[in-house]
Amino acid sequence: MGVKGVELLKSVPTFWRLDAWPFVLAHAVNLAMLAMTCSRIVAESSVPASNSSGINSSTPLNSTIGSSSGTAASAAGVAFWGFSLPLMNTVLLPVLAVLQLLTWLGTHWSVKFSSMITMRRVKRVDEAAHVMVTPSKTTEKIGICQIDIVELRNSASGNVEIVPSFEFHKRRYLWEAGEKKWQKVAFPVGESMAFYKNSRGLPDGKAIADAAARWGINSFEVPLPTFKELYTEQCRQPFFVFQVLCVVLWSMDDYWYYSLFTLLMLLMFEGTVVLARTRNLRMLREMMGAPIVVRVYRQGAWMAMHSHHLVPGDLISVNRNKHDPDQTVPADLLLLSGKVVVSEAILTGEATPQEKVCISNRDSDEVLSLKRADDTGDRQHIVFGGTKVLQVVPSQDPQIKGGLPRPPDGGCLAMVVRNGFNTAQGRLVRTILFSSETTSAASREAGIFVVCLLCFALVASGYVLSVSWHDPKRNKGKLLLNCSMIIASVVPPELPMNLSLAVNSSLHSLARLGVFCTEPFRIPFAGKVGVCCFDKTGTLTSEDLVLEGVAGSPPSPSAQCPPPPSASSDASSAPAAEAAVEGEGAEARWVLHKPLAVGDEGVHVLVGCHGLVLLEDGVIGETMERVALESLGWTLGRGDCVAENSGARKRRIQVICVFRFAL
């Protein structure tokens, strides 16, 4: 399915959100208590002033003294939890403001926290307006998606149905009313071979509209936020918020110049990070390429259209653009006729071209499967999106499958099976765009370390507060400020700015090396990498090989082969090339013959069993196969025919069929 869980949510009105009404109520109570206390103090302090003209002779002296002492006590404030009300209200006001700010920021830091604060859960799909999606892969982010309503045609009854859907990480999910669960939209990649062989494209406008509503258009649109949006996102990061709070504390302690300079530098560093991130996203967007013009068979005729209009079920012509050799395949295609040679280097990193063959020789009852675990070999029929077409060999049949007219540009016929971000190229883009930044054990360890330091800071702050609070010479506001700075010193105030400076410097260094990063704050995690493992030597080393010889094949009768070395002979006098192969029950020592001394059987195998392809600029393919062909003195010609360069016989071998054992 692609997702681990889906929760139905409904938006809560702004006032009834948990980051609104509790704090509105708390501020109202605080202000009411402050107003009540201030009015009482003002009323009681005005009593001595009205009686200042003199003392009534009928009033006892001791009662006057008692009244004066009571007024003085009232002027100091009513005791509440050990604090006087004015002081408690003064402290409570900024505390509530900070808590409300952190609650609002928490809705941007955590998707789960945002759903808990701003939404409520419902049980029925018709009541929900959003869904919170938890992906099955831990490397992807949790997201909240809006539920949309789409009109789709039922394949069984042909009726148009209203289906709820949502788009998560550029993949569409539909609500299956019968199974009561969300399903990822299914593409036509699990049908029988007869289904593809009998396909005649999209017959009418209704089928085209239904396919576009179900699968979307063939677009690789990478979202490019504006500078303001990215800068706002950077300013909402926890490190930046912490730094700003520290600047506020320093300014309250009369460190104005240092606070302003720190704030200015922080804003400037965040701006440079946003600029680098915008530039990298723009580079990634340009790598997707612009839509190209393709030949599509729709509504019973061939027509030219832009590739972003392609939908699964379209029949298109696959051809190589001689004017733009770097042009890539716009979607995942199932080859129906002909043969295509493509380069899949952008997907697999392999420079060896891959030959794609049509499904004409496949049994009609077989089912297409593109899962690597199945190992059915069906991937040899798929021309993946993002690959480059190197050579096209169209079918020589006068008619194509059921009398369809041949492509007007002389290309190979193929069927679109996946489009957009669901193609092989789209999966790579999704990995870059929607990966999670917080899946690291080191971050949990750092969090535990900070929590331990915070405990010590709270103890120290509490001790300072308890000792100095009853000192009449100490300023209570200054004391609370110092205690707050003790807690804030758990994380060095310069750390966020230093981290921004280091990340910005790393971005410039990577840009000079041709490496771009869409998530700059992953660079510190990449800096902890100590060892890089590669799957083959060709990644770091040269692919130039030299054929030393062939073992296991009888030598040519005309070749002068050296006798096998004796056991008593010196190791330095033995031939440089020798191979030992262990047989069943006995050991057989085979001499490694030079390339020109290999017998006919070995030559036929080496020059006839290969996957090399002849293009306009030369022979391409597996380096080992190409070197073997050249060392034996043979040349690959057109039509998969190999010929001997020299010799009296001038032998020729025609490759009839290629069985691809490894894909």
N, C-alpha and C positions, 0 to 999 in steps of 0.2 A: 504493500500500500504506500510506503514511503513516509508515513507519519506514525508516531507512536500513540498519540491520543489527540482528540478534538473535544473541546469544551464549548458549549453554546453560551453566548453572552448577550446581554442587552444593556445598552447605555443607560446611565442614571442621569437625571437632570442635574444641571451644574450645582444648584444649591444643595442637593441631597447627596453629593459626593462626600466621601470621608475626609477629603482634604479641604472641605468648605464648611459645612454646618457645625462640626465640633469646635473648630477654631473660632467661628463667628460667635457661638455661644460662650466660649471661654473668654474671648475679648469683651463681650457684653457684660459678663459677670465681673470681670476684673475692673472695667471702667465704672460699673455701678458701685462696687465696693470702694473704689478710690474716691468717687464723688461723694458717697455717704460719709466717708471718713473726713474728707476735707471740709465738708459743710458742718460737721459736728465740731471740728476743731475751731473753725471760724466762729461758730455760734458761741462756744464756751469761752473762747478767748476775748469776746466782746463784753462779757459780764463785768470784769473789773473796771473796764473803761467807763461804763455807765455809772458806777458807784465811786468814781475817783474824787467826786466833790466833797465827800466826807462820809463819816460813819454814823448811822442812826444811833442815837443814845439809848434807844430801847433794845438794841440788839446786843446780846452778850458778846464779849470780846473773844471768848474761846470758840464760839460758833463762827465768827468771822474768819478766824485763822483756819478753821477746818475747811471752810468754803474755799479759801484761797489755795490751800494745799490740794483740794480736789480738782480745781481748775488747772493747776500746773500739771497734775497727773494726766488730765484729759488732753492737754496740749501736746504731751509727748506721744499720744496715739494710743489706741486700744490694743491690748496685747492679743496676738493670734498666732498660735504655734511657736511662741517664743520671739516672733518678729512684730514690730509695729506695722500697722496696715499700710501707711505710705511707703515704707521701705519694701514691704513684700510686693506691693503693686508695682513699684519701680523695677524690681528684679523680674517679676513675672511677665511684664510686657515684652522685653526683648527675648525672654526664653520662649514665649509663645510664638513670636515672630520667627525665631530660628527653627523651631519645630515645624511650623507651617511651611517654611521654605524647604526644609529637608524632605518633608512629605511630598511636596510638589515635585522636587527634583527626583525623588524615588520613583515616581511614575515614569520618568525618562530613563532611569538607570536599570530598572527591572520590569520585564513584561508581566511577570506574575503579580508583582506588587501593583502595577498599573491596573490590571484587570480586577484586583481586589478593591482598589480605591475608587475607580471610576465606573465600574460595571457591576452587574449582578448576574448570577448564573440562572439559566432557565433550562427546562427539560424538553421542550418541544421546538422543532425547527422553525415552525411558523411564527414563534414568538421571538426568536433570536434575530439580532441584526449583525452580530460579529461572532467570530470563533477564535479561540486561542488554540494554536496548533503546536504540538510538541513533536519535533521530528524524531525519526527512529535513529538517525545518526547523531552521535554526540558532537560532531564537528560542525553542526548546523545550528542556527539560532532559532529560539522560540519566537513566534510572531503572532500578532493579532490581525486577522483579515476580515474584511467586510463581506457579507453574504450578498451575492447578486442573484438575480432571477434570469434564467436563459430559457428560450423556447427551442426545444429539440424534437426531432421527429423520431418516433418509436420505430425501430427497424422491423419489428414483427407486425404491428398493426398499421403502421404508416401514419398514425395520428400525431399531431403536435402536442407535446406535453410541456408543462411549466415545471422546471427543475431548479431547485436551489443549488448554487455553486459558489465556490470561492477560489481564489488564486493565491497559492502559497509558494514562494520562491520560484515564481515564473512557471508553476505547474498548476493545472486546473483540476479541481476535485468536484465531483458531482454527488448529490444525495440520492442514494438508492432506497426508495421508499419501501420496496419489498423486503430488503435485507436490513433496513433500519441502520445504515451506516454510510460513511463517506467513502467513496472509491475514487482513485485516480483515474482520469479519463483514459480509456483504452484506445490504443492505436492499432491499426491493422497490421500487426507483426506476428500474429499467432494463427493465421488462417492456413488452409490447405493450398498446395501448389496449384490445384485446379482453379481456386478463387483468383489467383494472380494471373494465371494464363488466360482466363476468360474475361478479365477486366477490360472495359472499354472507356475508362475515364468517367468523369462526372457528366451525366447526360443532360441536365437542365439547370436552370437558375435556382430551383428549390434545393437541389442536392448541394450546389455550391454554397448557398447561404447556410444550410444546416451544418456543413463541414466547417465553415468559418466560425459559426457559433460554438461548435463542439471543441475544436482544436485551436482556434485562433489563427491569426495570420503568421506568415513565415518571417518574423521580425526578430532581430537580435539587438533590439534597442536597449542599450545600457543606460540606466537613469543617470543623469548628470545634474546633481544638485547645484544650486547657485552658491556663490561665495558667502552670502548672508546665511543661508541654511547650514552650510558646513561650519561656519564660524560660530553660529549659535550652538550647534551640537558640540563643538569643542569646548565652548565656555560652560556647558552643562556637565562636563566631566568631573568626577569626584576630586581629582587632584587640583583642578583649576578652582573649584568652589572652596576647597580647603585653603588654598593660597589666598584667595580673596578674603576669607574670614580672618586669616592671620594678618593681612594688611589692615583690616578694620581694627583689630586689637592693637596693632602697633600704633596706628594713628590716634587711638584713644589714650595711648601712653606717651603722646607727644613726640613720636618718631615720624614726623610728617615727611621729611625729605626722603628718608629710607623707604617709607611706605609707598610714596608716589613713584619713586624710581623703580621699585620692585614691581608695582602694578603695570607701569609702562613697559618694562622689559617683558613681562609675562604676556601682555597683549600683543606685543610685537612678535614674540616667538610663536604664539598660537597662530598668528596671521601667516607666518612663513610655512608652518605645517599645513595649514589649509590650502595655501597656494600650491604646495607640492602635491598634496592629495588631489586637488582639482586637475593638475597637469597629468597625473598618472591615470585618473579616470578618463580624461579626454584621450590619452594614448590608447587605453584599452578599448574605448569606443571606436576609435579609428581602425583598430585591428580587425574589427568585425567586418569592415568593408561595406561599400554601398551596394544597394540592390542591382542585380544584373538583368539583362533581357534574356529570357529563355523561350524556347518553343514548347507550347503546351497543347495537348489534344483535349479539347473541351467541346461539349455539345456537338460532337460529330465532326469537328474540323480542327485543323492545326491553326494556332494563332500565336502571336508574340505578345508577351506581357512581362511585367517586372516580377522578379523572384519573390518579393515579399507578399505576393498574392497566392503563392502556392499553398495548397492544403493536401492532407493525405487523401489518396485516391486519384490525384492528377497523374496523367501520363505525360512525360516530358522527354525531350531529346537530349542526350548527353553527348557533348562534343567538346573538342579542345579549341579554345580561342587563340588563334595564332597571333593576333594583335596584342593580347594580354595573357602571356603564358602563366602568370601568377594568379589568375582568376580561380577561385575555389568553387567547390560544389555547394549549391545553396541549401540543400536538405539531404536527409538520409533517403537513398533511392534503392529500390530493388530492381536489378538488371533483368529485363525480360528478353532482350535479344542482343546479340553481338558480344564483344569483349572489350574491356576497358582496363588500362594500366594507370594506376594512381599512385601518388606519393602521400603516405599517411604520417609523415614526419611530425606534423603539427599535433597529432593525436597521440602517437606512440613513441616518438623520438627516433624511430627506425628510419634510416635513410634509404633502405632497400625498397624499391617500388613493389607494389602488390598488384597482382593480376586478378581482376574481377570477371567472372564468367556468368552467363545467363542461366536461367532455370529451365531451359528447353529440354535438357536431358534428365531432369528430375521427374520422379514418379508423381502423378497427380494426387495420389492419396497421402503423400508426405506432408507434414506440417512444418511450417517455417518457425525456427527458433533462433533467436539472437543472443541467448544467454551463454556466456562463456562456460558455465558449469556443464551445460548439456553436451558440448563438444560434438555437435552434429555437422559441423562444416558449413553451415548456412551463411556464415559471415563472408564467405568468398563470393556471395551473390550481392552483397550490400556495398554500395558506393556511399561512404559516410560523408556527412556534411563537414565542410572545412578542408577536405583533401583537395589536392591539385590533380587534374587530369593530365597525364603525360602522353597517352596514346589511345586512340579509339579505332577499333576494328569492327565496323558495322556488319550485320548479318547479310549474307549473300542470297538469302531467299527472296524470290520476287514479291512475296506477300508476307506480312507480319501478322501472326496470330489472328486468325479469323477474318482476314481481309482488311485489316486496318491499313490506311495509307502510310507509306514510308515517311519518316521525318524529312521535311524539305531541306534541311541542312546536311543530310547524310549522316546523322549521328545514330547512336544506339538508343533503343527504346527502354525506358525505365519508369517505374511507378513510385510516387512519393509515399513513403510509409511513416515518416516522422518529420515534423517541421519545428521551426522556432527553437526555443530553449530545451526541447525534448530530444534534439539530435545529439550526436556524439560531441560536436563542437559546443552546443549549448550547455551540456553537462559540465564542461570545463569552465565556461563562463560563470555558471551557477556556483561552482566550487570557489571561485575567486570572490564573487560578490556576497555570498551568504554564509561564509564560514564564521564560526564562533571565535571570539577573541579571548574567552575566559576559561577554556578547558585546559588547565595546567595545574599540576600538583604543586609546583613551586609557588603559585599565587596563594594556594591554601596554606602552605607553610608560612609565607610572609604574613598572611592574615592572622594566624595563630600567634606569631611573634609580636605583631602590633597589639593584639589583645592583651598579651602578657605585659607589655610595656604600659598599656593603658591602665591596667589594674594598679601598677606601682604609682602611676601619675595620679590616679584618683585617691589613693591612700595619702600621698604626699600633699595633695591639694586639700583634702579633708583635714589633715593635721594642721596645716597652716591656717585654715579657716577657723578651726576650733580654738587654737591658741590665741590668735590675734583678734577674734571677733569681740571679745569683752574688753579689749584695750580701748579706753576712751580717747586715746591720742591718735588712733588709727582711723583713716578715712575708709568708711565701709565700701564705697564705690570703688576706690583704688584697690582695696583688698580683694573684692570679687573679680576685678580685672586681672590681678596678679594670679589668682587661682585659675582663672580661665587660660591664661598663658602657660601655666604649668601643664595643664592637660593638653594644650595644643602643641607643646614641645615634644610630645611623643614621636611625632613625625617631624624631622627637620624642616623648618619652613622653606629652606632653599631647595629641597629635594624636587618638588614639581618643576621649578624653573630649570634646574640642572638637567632633569630628565627631558624636558622639552628641547633644551639646547643640544643634548646628545642625540636625540632622535632627529632633529633638524640637520645636524652635521652628518649623520648616517645617511639621510635621504639624499643629500648632495653627493656624497661619496658613491652611493649606489647608482645615482643618475649618471655620473661620469662613466661608470662601467656598463651602462646600458641596461640596468636592472631597475624596474619600477615597482613600487609598493603601494597598494591601495589602502592598507591599514597600517599607518606608520608605527603605532604602538605595539606591533608584533615584533619589531626589530629587536628589543631587548631579549625576547624569548629566542630569536634566531641566533643571538650572540652566544647563547649557552651551548650551541651545537659544537661538538668536538670532533666527530668522525662522520664523514659522508661515504655511504656505500653505493656503488654503481653496479648495474647488472651485467655489464660487458666492458671489454677493454676498448672497444671502439668509441666509447664516450669520451675518454681522456687521451687515448693514444691514436696513432695513425692506423688507418685501415689497409695499408699496403702490406701485401703478403707475397711470399715467394714459395713456389711449389718445389720442394726438395726432391720428391720422388713418390712412387706409388708402391705399396706393399700388398701382398695377397693376390696379385695377378701374375700369370705366367709372362715371362719376358717375350719380346719379339724375337723370332728366329734369327733375324739378321743382326740383332744387337749383340755387342760384345760385353757379356756380364762377368764381373769378377767372381771367382770362386768364393764359397762361404768361408768365413774366417775360422781358423782352427783354434782349439781351446788353448794351445800352447803359444800361439802367436802373441806378440806384444800388443797391448791395447792401443798404442799410438799408431801401429801399422794397420789396424783394422779400418774398414771403410767408415766414413763419417756418418753414414745414414744406414741404420739397421733397425728393424722392428721385430719384436718378439710377441707372438700371439699365443695365448694358452688355449689349446683345443680340449676336447672332451676326452679325458683319459690319457692324453699324451701331450707333449710339448712339441710344437712345430715352429721352427725358426725360418722366417720369411725375409728375404733380402729386399731392401728398399731400392727399387730400380729408378734410374733417372727418367725424367718425363719422356724423352725421345726413345727410350728403350722399353716402354710399356707395350704389352701385347695388344692384339686387336680387341679382345674382350674388355679389357680395362679401358681402352680408349673409347669404345662404343658407349660404355656406361658413363664415363666422365663427360663426354661431349654431347650425349643425347639426353641424359637425365639432369635437367637444370630448369631454372625459372627465369632465365635471362630474357630481356626484351630489347629489341633494336629500335632506337628512336632516331630522330634526325641528327642529334648531336652525339651519337655513339651508342654503345651497348651499356645498359644499366642493369643492376641486379645485385645479387649476393656477391660480395668480394671474393670469397673462396671459389665460387663457380666461375666467375669471370677470369680469375688468375689461372685456374686449371685449364680453361679453354685456350687462353693465349699461350700458356707454356707448352701445351701439346701441339701447337701449330694449326689450330682450327679457327674458323671465322664464322660468326653468326650472320646469316643473310635474312632476307625477307621471307615471310611465310613460315617462320620457325624452322628454317633449313640451315644446317651447319655443313660447312665444306672444308676440306683439308687444303691448307695453303701450299704445301710443297709435297713432293713425293711423286713416284711414278704413277700411282693409282688414282690420285685426285678424288678420294672418296667423298661421298655426300650422304648425309643422314637427315631424314625428314621426321620431325617430331609430330606424331599424330594426335596424341592426347596427353595431357599433363594431369597426374593424380597428386593433389596437394595433401600431403600427409601432415604438415604443420602449417598453422595459420597464425 
